[in-house]
Amino acid sequence: MDMDTGKGRYDMDILISDLNKTYDNRDRVIFQGLDARFGTGQVSVILGKSGKGKSSLLNLIAGIDLPDAGHITIGNARVSDMDDTRRTLFRRRHIGFVFQSFNLIPVLTVMENIALVAQIDGKDNTFCRERTLLLLKAVGLEERARDFPDRLSGGEQQRVALARALVNDPDIILADEPTGNLDSRTGADILELLTTQARNLGKTLVMVTHSDDAAAYADHTFTVKDKQLVPGRVR
Amino acid sequence: MRLFPLVRICFRSSRAHPLRTFLLIFGIALGVAGVIAIDIAKTSVSKSFELSTAALTARSSHQITGSGFSLPQSLFTQLRTGPGIAASAPVIIQQVRVAELEDRTLSLMGVDPFSEGRFRDIRVSSGDAADNFSSIMTEADGVLLPRSLALEYGLAAESPLTLVFGERRIRTRIAGLTDDRGTAAGLGGVLFTDIAVAQEMLGMGNRISRIDLKLDGDREIGAVRALLGPGQVLVETDRQNRAIRGLSRSFEASLTAFSILVLFMGIFLIYNTVSFSVSRRRSLNGTIRALGATRKEIFRAVEAEVLVYALAGSCLGVVLGIAMGKGAVQAVCATVSDMYYTLTVSQTHITAGTLIKGVATGLGAALVSSVVPALNAANTRPVTLMQRSASESGLVRYIPVLAGAGVLAIGAAMMIFMSDAAGIPLVFAGVFMVFIGGSLVAPALILWLTRILSAGLALPDRLGVPGRYVVMAGMALRNIRRSLSRTSVLIASLMVVVSVYIGIDTMTASLRLSIIKWVGGHIGGDIHLESTDELNRSLDKDLPERILALDGVRDVSAYNIHRAFSSVSGEVHIFSYIRDLSEKEWTWTTPEAGAGDEAAMNALLEQGWIFVSEIFARANNIVPERDARVVMETRNGPEQFRIAGVFRDFFMGGGRVVVSRDTMAAYWGHEDITAIQVFVDARDDAARAVQINRLMPQVGALFPDRGMVRIRSGLEIKQSILAVFDNTFLITSALQVLTAIVALTGIINSVMALILERSRELGILRACGAVPGQVRQLVLWECGVSGFMAGLLALPLGGFLSWILVDVVNFRSFGWTYEMQISGATLVQALAFSGLAALVAGIVPALRAGRVKVARALRTE
């Protein structure tokens, strides 16, 4: 078993056990003894009020932030025990992150934005180009390949962000309010794209949202309540 | 490959902000240009010294010279016939101006054509064809002119040439042209002639200036020594050249200090620009981190970007530096010639070493100064974890540590300054440490100042000043405090520049005041007479009495000045007064003189004691408290003299010595008068001016041949001496301006970046109803307050720097002591300059801030 790379995508469940997380010098407790499991190839949606820790949970899963106690395991890799560099490399290779506010690099074109993560991972040029073109086609933005992000609409920007999240063919997709800045029609398109990726390609999708429309796409829903993740509806 | 996309992001971001990128490149270029220009100036002066001295001393290992720079020619014959020293050559040397070369100063060198072959390779042509040096010199009675000068001034063999010695003009002709190309470049400043012709021109009879020798081993040296009579000295050529070279080292060291300062400001500028650039890209870096870029990759990308810009800036700096260096060479050579040693060759020498040094400095400084910002970039938290205040709270936590480190650095520098053993390079390192220390303490002081000023804002409120003004000032203070990691760098860099302004201004003003006082004491006379015949400076001995008899003359002071050779400090000027009316400022007097009053000192002088200048004392390593005696070369051989007092003096060279008339006659054989000072009888300055104008023609009428005597008013002499000193500081002023430009560039850069960073906040202000004018006002308030604080902090730092420059650097460099006088006007000017500079730097950013698009700014993350 390779701790850095996890294992095959047939077993890339996210397992959270006895997780504690606090902020403000431990004054503000976000999670206490949280346990959860997000299954491979499933669409999991986390619901909850603002400030309850939904985005924090995604940061912890992505290895962007660390728990005070408890473990997060993806596949066979214990993310919460890795040092910063190993966590970063794990994230780069196995996790695609879609942000609410897109966070595209304004100085890169659409194509360059999508290729970025593959390039910094050392993939060769041919792979980067082919993979980017494939994803551009998948998100319907072939015509905008050479445009800079400021020329795109919100929906187009989020589609670029989604393509970027998929460029390294990640096992896990984490989406933080992916439709938060979009109108309902564009939001529906994005959700369709995301869930199709997860179901058809067997990726683990964990999505944080306020939106009931978004929750309708979930195989499982969870709600953050009383510092715990409470399972909800199962499709 | 992995790094490429990150580097591309860095460059694209820079391209989106061309002004800031330009300022970064320009800042590096200015720093590099300063270093290169100074290095070119120093290398060129050094090379000019080498060429000037090498041409004159050539391959000699030793020289025989006289205590008064004169020897009988018979000594040369004795050397050849007695011990049989074949490698010997008689030389006459005299500085001369040439009318046809726009009064350029050259060395006229009289040589024996048959003895020269062992010492100098002189290639000559009488016309087009190359010819033999000895045959031209023996057949012709003219002089040999360097070929480059002949070409420059359109002269050829047989052209007439006018040699000017003071007011005396001698007509001669060009007998041939010397080749001064390539390795013979040193001959570019020398006019050769036959030694007999030189003796005739200079009226030297059968005397010569010196004998060049190539001695092999102690046996030959001993044989030569045995031949020497009283007042004749055998010196090692290398040692003498080193003594001459050492004279201007201190001047060059002060230039180095300034290039360090320019570089220091350059580092500040680079740090500013890179750190702002990084902070501007914080969100972008956060995104890249969230997407999977490691810290190391971001660090390398930032460093790679800086390296490329540093390379571009360094290349631009090389071009700028060469242009500036060419100008500096002329200025530095002129100053060195004025103050230390006449450089007959002043060519610009640009070595590969200088250029490599400049580029390496630019790259090194850029990389070093970008390490902290690059680390900050690498440590950027992923975008999803960002909190805007994170970086600021980080700095506030470290303020006590920074302040402590700053105090330690200043303390360590203080120990260097207090140590007598610390040489000039170490002192400059100390100055650098003071700047670093001051900059590290600055954030703590800024926090403290903003708190005091904020509290002070309650006063205008009580006085009924409209709230809108107080609110803006209050916001400005809070913004300075909130963005401390950026504002402290800005304020600290401005503080350093202003403190340098205070330091340099105080040093030059104090020195100038001391020089005015010294000139007033040294040349107290209202009318000054001296011979302009550089070959015979003696005036009639009965002149003082005849002048004293003129109506309106209150007193007359007469004296002679003669050059004497010192084996330690080279050329020394010895004065002996018939009646000494000058006022001296003693820095030490012997206990034997009691209270050191004039009568007691003069009594010691008459007993054979001597007075020496500070520079002489320093050059001869005299510490009066330990041993107030010195050995000097006299016509009777080396003699020991007791020193009665050391006086303050600003003449450069080997220093000055005052002896009694009897001592001068006994030891150097001079009983003449070479200068007279006339004191007029007048109640006030207006009456004095009238008297001077009336008496000058009457004094002039006492000379049958007026062309050989220069009569000038005391005021004219004082002005000409001050002009020399003012010229010396021209380069200093130019470097000061350069430093200020670098600093201002940095400030504009910083303020611009601060405003860009706060677009969202400014948008909110506008959305809340602030009109563009108010936003502009806020920006200008911030700049003005920052400038004012920088000025306030610069006052103590500037005072400290003044003390370092006056009491440590100047004393150890030049041997001068003078009192530091900090003027209130300088401090007010410094404060005003600081505030105004920051305000001016804030104008463009303020205009941009006023034009901020509210909706767009509100969308900015």
Chai-1 contact restraints between the chains, C-beta under 6 A:
chainA,res_idxA,chainB,res_idxB,connection_type,confidence,min_distance_angstrom,max_distance_angstrom,comment,restraint_id
A,N59,B,T384,contact,1.0,0.0,6.0,A-B,restraint_1
A,I64,B,A290,contact,1.0,0.0,6.0,A-B,restraint_2
A,I64,B,P382,contact,1.0,0.0,6.0,A-B,restraint_3
A,I64,B,T384,contact,1.0,0.0,6.0,A-B,restraint_4
A,D65,B,L385,contact,1.0,0.0,6.0,A-B,restraint_5
A,T85,B,T294,contact,1.0,0.0,6.0,A-B,restraint_6
A,T88,B,G292,contact,1.0,0.0,6.0,A-B,restraint_7
A,T88,B,T294,contact,1.0,0.0,6.0,A-B,restraint_8
A,R91,B,G292,contact,1.0,0.0,6.0,A-B,restraint_9
A,R92,B,G292,contact,1.0,0.0,6.0,A-B,restraint_10
A,F97,B,A290,contact,1.0,0.0,6.0,A-B,restraint_11
A,N103,B,T287,contact,1.0,0.0,6.0,A-B,restraint_12
A,N103,B,V383,contact,1.0,0.0,6.0,A-B,restraint_13
A,I105,B,I9,contact,1.0,0.0,6.0,A-B,restraint_14
A,V107,B,I9,contact,1.0,0.0,6.0,A-B,restraint_15
A,V107,B,R12,contact,1.0,0.0,6.0,A-B,restraint_16
A,V107,B,S13,contact,1.0,0.0,6.0,A-B,restraint_17
A,L116,B,P5,contact,1.0,0.0,6.0,A-B,restraint_18
A,V117,B,L291,contact,1.0,0.0,6.0,A-B,restraint_19
A,V117,B,G292,contact,1.0,0.0,6.0,A-B,restraint_20
A,Q119,B,P5,contact,1.0,0.0,6.0,A-B,restraint_21
A,I120,B,R2,contact,1.0,0.0,6.0,A-B,restraint_22
A,I120,B,P5,contact,1.0,0.0,6.0,A-B,restraint_23
A,I120,B,A293,contact,1.0,0.0,6.0,A-B,restraint_24
A,G122,B,R2,contact,1.0,0.0,6.0,A-B,restraint_25
